[in-house]
Amino acid sequence: MALSFSVINTRMTPVWDFGWFDLTRFKVDGPATERQDCYHVLAEFLRAPISQRSFCDPGQWGESIQRHGPFLCERLAVMWFRPITTEQLADRIRAALDDPEFTVPPNNEQRQPVEGWAAAVKARGDDAFALEAPDLAEIKVDWAFVWTVYHEFLSISSDREELTIGVIGYD
């Protein structure tokens, strides 16, 4: 029996002038034996139609758009999601928000949802991942240039009953 996923909640908050933080929590349903391995949960999620979404357009999860952010779904590989520690998650988020190329950094109110999520991942003891896709044109949609900044992180709860995706983007 395959795993199934349903959206618990999703929200997009502004960061910078045209930047955003998109956070979505999914319920993971299926037998406990199918949920033991994080990579199996992640692979099942990427195979499921619900994983399709364009983040620069606040569309619904599961649209038949054949992409996940700037990536073509059929090319997206589970191995691109690299395990990271919760400290590395916080460091990577901080680095994205403190990027010196932005003349106006996000204010404390804009930072709070992003940094708060990283703190919650650490407090819960979730497994954390960072998407580190190769920089190849053939894995991206034709207009991938729209995403000036795209950092995707994922966490899976220790009981494997919840998967959360956080994306910091700028378009």
C-alpha positions in Angstrom: 0.0 0.0 0.0 1.4 3.4 -1.0 1.5 6.3 1.3 -0.9 9.2 0.8 -0.5 12.9 1.6 -3.0 15.6 2.5 -2.4 19.3 3.2 -2.8 20.2 6.8 -2.1 23.9 6.2 -0.2 26.2 4.0 0.8 29.8 4.2 2.9 32.3 2.3 4.4 35.2 4.2 6.3 38.1 2.6 10.1 38.5 2.8 11.9 41.4 1.2 9.8 43.3 -1.5 9.2 40.4 -3.9 10.4 37.6 -1.7 8.3 35.1 0.3 8.4 32.2 2.6 6.0 29.4 1.7 5.4 26.8 4.5 3.2 23.8 4.0 2.5 20.9 6.4 1.3 17.6 5.1 -0.3 14.6 6.9 1.3 11.3 5.9 -1.1 8.4 5.9 -0.3 4.8 5.4 1.0 1.8 7.3 3.8 2.5 9.9 6.0 0.0 8.2 5.8 2.1 5.0 6.7 5.3 7.0 9.9 4.0 8.8 12.4 5.4 6.3 12.5 9.1 5.7 13.7 8.7 2.1 10.8 6.3 1.4 8.4 8.9 2.7 10.1 11.6 0.6 10.1 9.4 -2.5 6.4 8.6 -2.2 5.7 12.3 -1.7 7.6 13.3 -4.9 5.7 10.6 -6.9 2.3 11.8 -5.6 0.5 14.3 -7.7 0.1 16.5 -4.6 3.8 17.4 -4.8 3.2 19.6 -7.9 3.2 23.3 -7.1 4.6 26.5 -8.5 5.8 28.5 -5.5 6.0 31.9 -7.2 2.3 31.6 -7.9 0.3 30.8 -4.8 -1.6 28.0 -6.6 -2.9 24.9 -4.9 -0.8 21.8 -4.2 -1.5 19.0 -6.6 -2.2 21.2 -9.7 -1.5 19.3 -12.9 1.4 21.5 -13.8 4.2 18.8 -13.9 6.6 20.9 -11.9 7.7 21.4 -8.3 8.9 25.0 -8.1 11.4 25.5 -10.9 11.9 21.8 -11.4 10.2 19.4 -13.8 8.5 16.7 -11.7 9.8 13.8 -13.8 13.4 15.0 -13.3 13.2 15.7 -9.6 15.2 13.1 -7.7 14.9 12.2 -4.0 18.7 12.0 -3.7 18.8 15.8 -4.3 17.3 16.2 -0.8 20.4 16.1 1.4 20.0 15.4 5.1 21.1 18.3 7.3 21.2 18.9 11.0 18.8 21.3 12.5 21.7 23.6 13.2 22.5 23.6 9.5 18.9 24.3 8.7 19.0 27.4 10.9 22.4 28.4 9.4 21.1 28.0 5.8 18.0 30.0 6.5 20.0 32.8 8.2 22.4 32.8 5.2 19.5 33.1 2.7 17.9 35.9 4.7 21.2 37.8 5.3 22.3 37.6 1.6 24.4 40.7 1.1 23.0 41.1 -2.5 19.7 42.4 -0.9 20.0 46.1 -0.2 17.1 45.9 2.3 17.3 42.8 4.5 14.1 41.3 5.8 12.9 42.9 9.1 12.4 41.0 12.3 8.7 40.5 11.6 9.4 39.0 8.2 12.2 36.8 9.6 10.1 35.4 12.4 8.0 32.8 10.5 11.1 31.4 8.8 13.4 31.3 11.8 10.5 30.2 14.0 9.9 27.2 11.7 13.6 26.2 12.0 13.4 26.4 15.8 10.2 24.3 15.8 12.0 21.6 13.6 14.8 21.5 16.1 12.5 21.4 19.2 10.5 18.5 17.7 13.5 16.5 16.7 12.4 16.3 13.0 14.7 15.0 10.3 15.7 18.0 8.1 16.7 18.1 4.4 17.9 20.7 2.0 17.2 20.5 -1.7 20.5 20.6 -3.5 19.6 20.1 -7.2 22.3 20.2 -9.9 22.4 23.4 -11.9 21.3 21.8 -15.2 18.8 23.5 -17.6 17.2 20.2 -18.5 15.8 19.7 -15.0 14.1 23.1 -14.8 11.1 24.6 -16.5 11.7 26.9 -19.4 11.2 30.0 -17.3 13.2 29.0 -14.3 14.9 32.4 -14.4 11.8 33.7 -12.6 13.2 32.3 -9.3 16.0 34.7 -8.5 16.2 33.0 -5.1 14.9 29.5 -4.4 15.9 27.6 -1.2 13.8 24.5 -0.4 13.9 22.7 2.9 11.9 19.8 4.1 11.3 18.2 7.5 9.8 14.9 8.4 8.5 14.3 12.0 10.1 11.5 14.0 6.9 9.5 13.9 6.8 10.0 10.1 3.2 11.3 10.3 4.0 14.8 9.1 6.1 16.2 6.2 6.7 20.0 6.0 8.1 21.9 3.1 9.6 25.4 3.6 10.6 27.5 0.6 12.4 30.8 0.6 11.9 32.5 -2.7 12.3 35.7 -4.6 10.8 36.4 -8.0 
